[in-house]
């Protein structure tokens, strides 16, 4: 009798172990297959391939799940891919300009007798460039939105708004 009880306990223990192992494997598969980790690697045009994060020239990752969540049609995906490369290249160029101007601003501030007019002019150029960046991003998002149907538009804007709330900035496709 005692041997039978031990056999049942052993069988139940093995079943539980295999169940937990299977659940852990399934969870790992789902997370790596459908929601890849974000990569913050700069360089290259965004490779909007399935299951891969898109890397923008500035190093901001656009999750591939954005495109999966929106359930883009192949023609929508292709149009977005074409537009996104040019958009991110232009935005990266403006970011580099802002970085250069900030370096210039700090150079002016480090002087023994800082020139207030030059500082104000540099700040104004930084502001203009950042305003251009914001306008470029809005135009791009509106163009992207125009490619989507009503349901996709709602999902897209909800996702962008959520990303802005979490990060303090938007990640544009």
C-alpha positions as semicolon CSV with decimal commas, in nm:
position;residue;x (nm);y (nm);z (nm)
1;X;0,000;0,000;0,000
2;X;0,278;0,238;0,096
3;X;0,458;0,174;-0,237
4;X;0,141;0,260;-0,432
5;X;0,105;0,595;-0,253
6;X;0,470;0,682;-0,327
7;X;0,420;0,589;-0,694
8;X;0,114;0,816;-0,717
9;X;0,300;1,103;-0,552
10;X;0,593;1,051;-0,792
11;X;0,361;1,050;-1,095
12;X;0,182;1,364;-0,976
13;X;0,516;1,534;-0,909
14;X;0,643;1,447;-1,258
15;X;0,322;1,574;-1,420
16;X;0,348;1,903;-1,231
17;X;0,716;1,945;-1,323
18;X;0,647;1,881;-1,693
19;X;0,351;2,121;-1,682
20;X;0,562;2,401;-1,533
21;X;0,844;2,332;-1,778
22;X;0,601;2,338;-2,071
23;X;0,439;2,662;-1,950
24;X;0,780;2,829;-1,909
25;X;0,888;2,719;-2,257
26;X;0,563;2,838;-2,413
27;X;0,588;3,176;-2,240
28;X;0,948;3,219;-2,352
29;X;0,855;3,128;-2,711
30;X;0,563;3,375;-2,718
31;X;0,772;3,659;-2,579
32;X;1,067;3,612;-2,812
33;X;0,864;3,528;-3,122
34;X;0,591;3,791;-3,105
35;X;0,740;4,065;-2,890
36;X;1,112;4,088;-2,962
37;X;1,331;4,284;-2,723
38;X;1,383;4,647;-2,815
39;X;1,722;4,720;-2,960
40;X;1,870;5,062;-2,916
41;X;2,135;5,022;-3,183
42;X;2,184;5,313;-3,418
43;X;2,238;5,275;-3,788
44;X;2,088;5,171;-4,115
45;X;1,743;5,200;-4,261
46;X;1,465;5,053;-4,050
47;X;1,433;4,680;-4,129
48;X;1,058;4,641;-4,083
49;X;1,077;4,263;-4,103
50;X;0,837;4,038;-3,917
51;X;0,946;3,962;-3,565
52;X;1,229;4,215;-3,567
53;X;1,245;4,551;-3,400
54;X;1,289;4,839;-3,639
55;X;1,595;5,049;-3,569
56;X;1,587;5,410;-3,668
57;X;1,901;5,602;-3,761
58;X;1,878;5,789;-3,431
59;X;1,875;5,464;-3,236
60;X;1,512;5,467;-3,126
61;X;1,354;5,126;-3,162
62;X;1,013;5,088;-3,319
63;X;0,863;4,763;-3,202
64;X;0,763;4,524;-3,477
65;X;0,456;4,457;-3,266
66;X;0,334;4,803;-3,371
67;X;0,279;4,669;-3,719
68;X;0,141;4,340;-3,589
69;X;-0,100;4,517;-3,353
70;X;-0,230;4,732;-3,636
71;X;-0,269;4,427;-3,862
72;X;-0,134;4,614;-4,163
73;X;-0,218;4,490;-4,510
74;X;0,084;4,419;-4,733
75;X;0,030;4,736;-4,939
76;X;0,002;4,947;-4,620
77;X;0,318;4,788;-4,486
78;X;0,509;4,858;-4,809
79;X;0,400;5,224;-4,821
80;X;0,491;5,275;-4,457
81;X;0,827;5,113;-4,509
82;X;0,903;5,353;-4,794
83;X;0,791;5,662;-4,603
84;X;0,951;5,566;-4,271
85;X;1,306;5,545;-4,407
86;X;1,301;5,901;-4,541
87;X;1,122;6,030;-4,230
88;X;1,372;5,882;-3,986
89;X;1,669;6,000;-4,193
90;X;1,532;6,358;-4,193
91;X;1,454;6,343;-3,822
92;X;1,800;6,208;-3,744
93;X;1,955;6,494;-3,939
94;X;1,755;6,745;-3,730
95;X;1,856;6,567;-3,406
96;X;2,220;6,594;-3,507
97;X;2,170;6,964;-3,575
98;X;2,016;7,013;-3,229
99;X;2,308;6,824;-3,071
100;X;2,556;7,042;-3,262
101;X;2,374;7,359;-3,154
102;X;2,371;7,242;-2,791
103;X;2,745;7,187;-2,811
104;X;2,778;7,538;-2,952
105;X;2,560;7,671;-2,668
106;X;2,780;7,509;-2,404
107;X;3,087;7,646;-2,581
108;X;2,938;7,996;-2,555
109;X;2,850;7,946;-2,188
110;X;3,204;7,829;-2,106
111;X;3,358;8,155;-2,222
112;X;3,489;8,390;-1,955
113;X;3,254;8,663;-2,074
114;X;2,959;8,486;-2,242
115;X;2,792;8,680;-2,523
116;X;2,423;8,689;-2,422
117;X;2,308;8,780;-2,775
118;X;2,493;8,482;-2,924
119;X;2,349;8,256;-2,652
120;X;1,996;8,384;-2,722
121;X;2,046;8,334;-3,097
122;X;2,168;7,976;-3,044
123;X;1,872;7,899;-2,816
124;X;1,638;8,040;-3,081
125;X;1,798;7,816;-3,348
126;X;1,762;7,512;-3,117
127;X;1,395;7,599;-3,062
128;X;1,333;7,642;-3,438
129;X;1,497;7,308;-3,515
130;X;1,298;7,130;-3,243
131;X;0,979;7,290;-3,373
132;X;1,065;7,165;-3,723
133;X;1,120;6,816;-3,577
134;X;0,781;6,822;-3,407
135;X;0,606;6,941;-3,722
136;X;0,784;6,676;-3,929
137;X;0,675;6,406;-3,683
138;X;0,313;6,526;-3,687
139;X;0,304;6,538;-4,068
140;X;0,451;6,186;-4,081
141;X;0,199;6,053;-3,830
142;X;-0,089;6,213;-4,021
143;X;0,037;6,062;-4,347
144;X;0,065;5,723;-4,178
145;X;-0,280;5,764;-4,024
146;X;-0,426;5,838;-4,368
147;X;-0,309;5,493;-4,483
148;X;-0,508;5,320;-4,209
149;X;-0,873;5,229;-4,170
150;X;-1,079;5,363;-3,877
151;X;-0,997;5,081;-3,635
152;X;-0,625;5,093;-3,721
153;X;-0,624;5,471;-3,678
154;X;-0,770;5,444;-3,328
155;X;-0,518;5,174;-3,229
156;X;-0,230;5,372;-3,378
157;X;-0,315;5,697;-3,199
158;X;-0,380;5,511;-2,872
159;X;-0,039;5,342;-2,902
160;X;0,144;5,668;-2,979
161;X;-0,033;5,847;-2,695
162;X;0,054;5,561;-2,458
163;X;0,418;5,568;-2,567
164;X;0,433;5,943;-2,509
165;X;0,283;5,905;-2,163
166;X;0,534;5,632;-2,070
167;X;0,848;5,776;-2,228
168;X;0,770;6,144;-2,248
169;X;0,821;6,123;-2,625
170;X;0,666;5,942;-2,918
171;X;0,817;5,664;-3,120
172;X;0,712;5,716;-3,478
173;X;0,688;5,430;-3,723
